[in-house]
C-alpha cells in the first residue's frame, strides 16, 4: 500500500494551516493565563520542540520508499530551530530567544506555507512535519507575547545578530551538502514542490536573493519589538 499523497495549496493543506492556527492560539491563550497554566503550556511546547527531530526520524523510517538522508539527519534550519526553541523556552536565554523569533517567523513560516512534502494525512511523516514546524512558530510567538522577550537596543542589533548566526549555519550546511550529497537548507537545489525559491532565479543566484530577503525580514520583524527594554535575562 502506497503512502497517502499531499499537495501544497490543496484543501488538505488549508485545513492543516487552520489546525495549526488553532494550536498556536491555544498555547498563547494558556500561556497568558500565567502561573501553573503558563508553566505547563511552556513545558509542553518545549517538549514538542525538543522531540521534533526524534519523532521525524521515526516517522520517515516508516515511509514505503527509501528515505533521503536529509529527512534523517537533523541539519535543516528548521531542525536546528526546534532545538533552539525548546531550550529558549526552558532557559529564557536571550540569544536562543532571538534566534527562535527571527528564524521561526522568517524561515519556518515559509516551511508551512510552501511545504517540501508529498506525503499526506494521516501518515506519521505528515504529522511530524507540521507539528514540528508549528511548534517552532508557536515558540517564536510565545517568547514575545507571553514571556515578554524584546529585541536588543538599538533595534537593528538583533536582526544583524540573527543574520550572522544564519550565515554560520549556511557554511555548515554547504559543507555537509558537499560531503554527503544532501540538500540541507535547499542550498544545493530547489525543492520539488512550489516555493519562493522558484521566483528567485537559478542556482546559486537564488541563495544570494535569500540572503537579501532574510535580512529584510529580520529587520521588519524587529520593528514591533523595538520600543520596550529586554526582560529576559
Beta strands, then each sheet from edge to edge (+ up, - down):
end
